[in-house]
Amino acid sequence: MEWALVLLIGLVITIGVVASHFIDTSNPYPFKKKAQLFTNIERGFYALLDRAVGQDFKIVNRVRLNDIIQPKDSVGGRAKRSAALKAGSRVIDYVLCDPKDFRIIAAVDLVNQTQGGHKSKADWFVTGALEAAGIPHIRIKVKKGYQVEEIRNGILYKIGKKERAHPPEPIIKGNIPRRPVGALSASQVKAQLTSVPFAKAS
């Protein structure tokens, strides 16, 4: 019995010593300064974005989603807490604001489409939440050779202040049924396709 007690005490002491190597409670603020606020890609794009829209908008970087949207008043309880928690874990790379009153104009995210790259996969919660709140969500792919005017025109188009230079033609001309029709057989589909004139793809 005594040996069992000694072994138990020894085991507790051993666990405590091992745990102390992994948990450092001596410093409540174990932080250090990062080398820079932006990565090289973010810094380069910020300069480009500033040249493209800096006179018209203020640019705020790394903004939490729940800093620019909030649950509707009609939402309450668990749904409200869940939505706020999800929004709090998402970060928008850049937010464009009105320079006079910082009214929110648009949200801009950089997209690095390399495998495992920054925001390479679309976050449908972010896109859906911004759309529901009436904030345009602009996702811009990281690439070399962007021109300032190209960025500017793309943003102005997304926020509804510029028409597309070459609006796409409809793929199918003519009247399109308003309601989905019943399933067609392969021969019926072929007959339908051969009877409808196609426009050139844009």
RAUR-V788450 format. One record per pair of residues at least 12 apart in sequence whose ideal C-beta (glycine too) atoms are under 8 Angstrom apart, sorted by the first residue. I is the first residue (numbers start at 0). J is the second residue. D is the distance in Angstrom with one decimal. If there is no record, write none. Layout:
i = {I,I}
j = {J,J}
d = {D,D}
This chain:
i = {36,37,40,40,40,40,41,41,41,44,44,44,45,45,45,47,47,47,48,48,48,50,51,51,51,51,51,52,52,52,52,55,56,56,56,56,56,57,57,57,57,57,58,58,58,58,59,59,59,60,60,60,61,61,61,62,62,62,62,62,63,63,63,63,63,64,64,64,64,64,64,64,64,65,65,65,65,67,67,67,67,67,67,68,68,68,68,68,69,70,70,82,85,85,86,89,89,89,91,91,91,91,92,92,92,92,93,93,93,94,94,95,95,103,104,104,105,105,105,105,105,105,105,106,106,106,106,106,107,107,107,107,108,108,108,108,108,109,109,110,110,110,110,111,111,112,112,116,117,118,121,135,135,135,137,137,137,139,152,165,167,168,168,168,169,170,170,170,171,171,171,172,172,172,172,173,173}
j = {60,60,109,111,117,141,60,92,109,109,139,141,58,60,93,145,147,150,93,107,150,147,147,148,150,151,154,95,150,151,154,98,95,96,97,98,104,95,96,97,98,101,93,94,95,96,93,94,96,92,93,94,90,91,92,90,91,93,94,106,86,87,89,90,91,86,87,89,90,91,125,128,129,83,86,87,89,91,94,103,106,132,134,86,128,129,132,134,83,82,83,128,124,128,128,122,124,125,106,107,108,125,107,108,109,118,106,107,108,106,107,107,154,134,135,158,134,135,136,137,154,157,158,129,134,135,136,137,137,138,139,154,125,136,137,138,139,139,141,138,139,140,141,140,141,140,141,141,141,138,138,157,158,159,153,154,157,153,164,201,201,198,199,201,198,197,198,200,195,197,198,195,196,197,198,195,196}
d = {7.9,7.6,7.1,7.3,7.9,5.9,7.6,7.2,6.8,6.0,7.7,7.4,7.0,6.7,7.3,6.0,6.4,6.0,6.4,7.1,6.5,4.9,4.9,7.6,4.1,4.0,6.9,6.4,7.7,6.1,6.0,7.5,4.2,6.1,7.0,6.5,5.9,7.4,4.5,7.4,4.9,6.5,5.5,7.5,6.3,7.8,7.0,4.7,6.2,6.6,5.3,7.8,5.7,7.5,6.7,6.9,4.9,7.9,4.7,8.0,7.4,6.0,7.0,5.8,7.6,4.3,7.2,4.0,7.0,6.1,6.3,6.6,7.9,5.8,3.7,4.7,8.0,7.0,6.1,5.2,6.9,7.7,6.7,6.2,5.9,7.0,4.4,7.1,7.6,4.9,6.2,7.9,5.9,8.0,6.4,6.7,7.1,5.3,4.6,7.3,6.3,7.7,6.1,4.9,5.1,7.8,7.6,4.2,7.7,5.6,7.3,6.5,7.3,6.0,7.8,6.1,6.5,4.4,7.6,5.7,6.8,6.6,5.3,5.6,5.6,7.1,5.2,6.9,4.7,8.0,6.5,7.4,7.8,7.2,7.2,5.0,7.3,6.1,5.8,5.0,6.5,5.0,6.5,7.9,4.6,6.0,7.5,7.6,7.6,7.5,7.3,4.9,5.2,7.9,7.3,6.1,5.0,7.4,7.6,7.1,3.7,4.7,6.9,5.6,6.2,6.9,6.4,6.9,6.0,6.5,7.3,7.9,5.9,7.7,5.5,6.5,7.3}
